[in-house]
Amino acid sequence: MQVGIVGCGAIGSYLIRKIQKDHNLQLAFAYDLDKEKTKKVKAPTLFLPERADIVVEAAGQQAAKEIVPLALRHCNVLMLSVGAFADKKFERKARLLCKKHSHKVLVPSGAIAGLDAISAVRESLSSVTLTTTKNPRSLGRKDKKRTLVFSGTAREACIQLPKNVNVAATLSLAGIGFDRTKVMVYSDPSVERNTHEIAAKGGFGEMRTITSNAPSKENPKTSALAALSAFYTLQSQRPAVVVG
Ligand SMILES: NC(=O)c1ccc[n+]([C@@H]2O[C@H](COP(=O)([O-])OP(=O)(O)OC[C@H]3O[C@@H](n4cnc5c(N)ncnc54)[C@H](O)[C@@H]3O)[C@@H](O)[C@H]2O)c1
């Protein structure tokens, strides 16, 4: 499978390393606005979606809104900056292009556990709440004690904290949508790991998951699990046995 990468930062560069070691995956291109990031890449460094079976977007919400529609005309897209889906216009456009070109957007579970169950019970969910706790550094703040930074819907969170709420967006897409998923974000100087707690209720019963993420070595603001899950989603495009 030919994979194109857009955004060669913490997640993109991890994926490039893994793709180069995987017999079933080839790097079609690796593109970044910052040419330094692709200096050592042994593949074309232009955006060439026509050469790819799948394009991975790992560049940011704004970039996703520009690049994902262009890529969907040619191939499937694996999207990391999931918060872009909080923009209704983008969501409509992406869904229309998928239908028109018979392609799809793959959203990895990212830095959170439990989405398989949330998807399975989505029709009987009555409430879903995500509580995210991060060190003030990760939020660009200097709080000296635990502080509630945001409380509102997932849609509002994606707009107000675009770099910090991809998990809220992924949870919304899997469950009851951006307007019914509640989000609270805490800044807490006593924690070093980004922690995401999902609490869900409904006809199925109740569910609570907690994911406490070690930071990525390349970008401490990104959880290591996000990159691992993106690579797993890439690999799982061709398995004999599918789990979850
Ligand atoms: N889904 C999840 O659970 C999850 C988890 C962590 C991060 N993310 C998201 O994944 C994305 C990548 O994260 P990261 O930690 O690798 O970020 P990063 O900042 O380390 O890397 C982003 C790279 O994209 C490049 N870039 C920016 N705009 C571009 C454009 N228009 N075209 C090409 N390249 C461009 C930058 O130069 C940079 O090298 C971010 O949007 C982040 O919020 C999602």
The ligand as an SDF file (V2000), in Angstrom:
LIG
                    3D

 44 48  0  0  0  0  0  0  0  0999 V2000
   -6.4110   12.1870   16.9350 N   0  0  0  0  0  0  0  0  0  0  0  0
   -5.6940   12.2980   18.0600 C   0  0  0  0  0  0  0  0  0  0  0  0
   -5.9700   11.6610   19.0710 O   0  0  0  0  0  0  0  0  0  0  0  0
   -4.5040   13.2020   18.0690 C   0  0  0  0  0  0  0  0  0  0  0  0
   -3.5650   13.1070   19.0950 C   0  0  0  0  0  0  0  0  0  0  0  0
   -2.4500   13.9440   19.0510 C   0  0  0  0  0  0  0  0  0  0  0  0
   -2.3220   14.8770   18.0330 C   0  0  0  0  0  0  0  0  0  0  0  0
   -3.2870   14.9780   17.0800 N   0  0  0  0  0  0  0  0  0  0  0  0
   -3.2120   15.9720   15.9940 C   0  0  0  0  0  0  0  0  0  0  0  0
   -2.3710   15.4670   14.9650 O   0  0  0  0  0  0  0  0  0  0  0  0
   -1.7620   16.5640   14.2830 C   0  0  0  0  0  0  0  0  0  0  0  0
   -0.2480   16.3380   14.2330 C   0  0  0  0  0  0  0  0  0  0  0  0
    0.2730   16.2780   15.5420 O   0  0  0  0  0  0  0  0  0  0  0  0
    1.8540   16.3610   15.8180 P   0  0  0  0  0  0  0  0  0  0  0  0
    2.0470   16.2020   17.2710 O   0  0  0  0  0  0  0  0  0  0  0  0
    2.5520   15.4560   14.8670 O   0  0  0  0  0  0  0  0  0  0  0  0
    2.1450   17.8910   15.4120 O   0  0  0  0  0  0  0  0  0  0  0  0
    3.5510   18.5760   15.1090 P   0  0  0  0  0  0  0  0  0  0  0  0
    3.3440   20.0320   15.4200 O   0  0  0  0  0  0  0  0  0  0  0  0
    4.6720   17.8490   15.7300 O   0  0  0  0  0  0  0  0  0  0  0  0
    3.6850   18.4140   13.5050 O   0  0  0  0  0  0  0  0  0  0  0  0
    2.8460   19.0640   12.5680 C   0  0  0  0  0  0  0  0  0  0  0  0
    3.6610   19.2470   11.2830 C   0  0  0  0  0  0  0  0  0  0  0  0
    2.7510   19.6840   10.2480 O   0  0  0  0  0  0  0  0  0  0  0  0
    3.4160   20.6760    9.4650 C   0  0  0  0  0  0  0  0  0  0  0  0
    2.3940   21.4890    8.7810 N   0  0  0  0  0  0  0  0  0  0  0  0
    1.5990   22.4450    9.3170 C   0  0  0  0  0  0  0  0  0  0  0  0
    0.7590   22.9240    8.3710 N   0  0  0  0  0  0  0  0  0  0  0  0
    1.0250   22.2450    7.2360 C   0  0  0  0  0  0  0  0  0  0  0  0
    0.4860   22.2800    5.9200 C   0  0  0  0  0  0  0  0  0  0  0  0
   -0.4990   23.1140    5.5780 N   0  0  0  0  0  0  0  0  0  0  0  0
    0.9950   21.4430    5.0070 N   0  0  0  0  0  0  0  0  0  0  0  0
    2.0100   20.5970    5.3150 C   0  0  0  0  0  0  0  0  0  0  0  0
    2.5620   20.5210    6.5440 N   0  0  0  0  0  0  0  0  0  0  0  0
    2.0750   21.3300    7.4940 C   0  0  0  0  0  0  0  0  0  0  0  0
    4.2820   21.4320   10.4650 C   0  0  0  0  0  0  0  0  0  0  0  0
    5.3540   22.1030    9.8180 O   0  0  0  0  0  0  0  0  0  0  0  0
    4.7640   20.2970   11.3750 C   0  0  0  0  0  0  0  0  0  0  0  0
    5.9880   19.7500   10.9380 O   0  0  0  0  0  0  0  0  0  0  0  0
   -2.1440   17.8400   15.0710 C   0  0  0  0  0  0  0  0  0  0  0  0
   -3.2820   18.4430   14.4550 O   0  0  0  0  0  0  0  0  0  0  0  0
   -2.5670   17.2860   16.4140 C   0  0  0  0  0  0  0  0  0  0  0  0
   -3.4950   18.1270   17.0690 O   0  0  0  0  0  0  0  0  0  0  0  0
   -4.3580   14.1490   17.0720 C   0  0  0  0  0  0  0  0  0  0  0  0
  1  2  1  0
  2  3  2  0
  2  4  1  0
  4  5  1  0
  4 44  2  0
  5  6  2  0
  6  7  1  0
  7  8  2  0
  8  9  1  0
  8 44  1  0
  9 10  1  0
  9 42  1  0
 10 11  1  0
 11 12  1  0
 11 40  1  0
 12 13  1  0
 13 14  1  0
 14 15  2  0
 14 16  1  0
 14 17  1  0
 17 18  1  0
 18 19  2  0
 18 20  1  0
 18 21  1  0
 21 22  1  0
 22 23  1  0
 23 24  1  0
 23 38  1  0
 24 25  1  0
 25 26  1  0
 25 36  1  0
 26 27  1  0
 26 35  1  0
 27 28  2  0
 28 29  1  0
 29 30  1  0
 29 35  2  0
 30 31  1  0
 30 32  2  0
 32 33  1  0
 33 34  2  0
 34 35  1  0
 36 37  1  0
 36 38  1  0
 38 39  1  0
 40 41  1  0
 40 42  1  0
 42 43  1  0
M  CHG  2   8   1  16  -1
M  END
$$$$
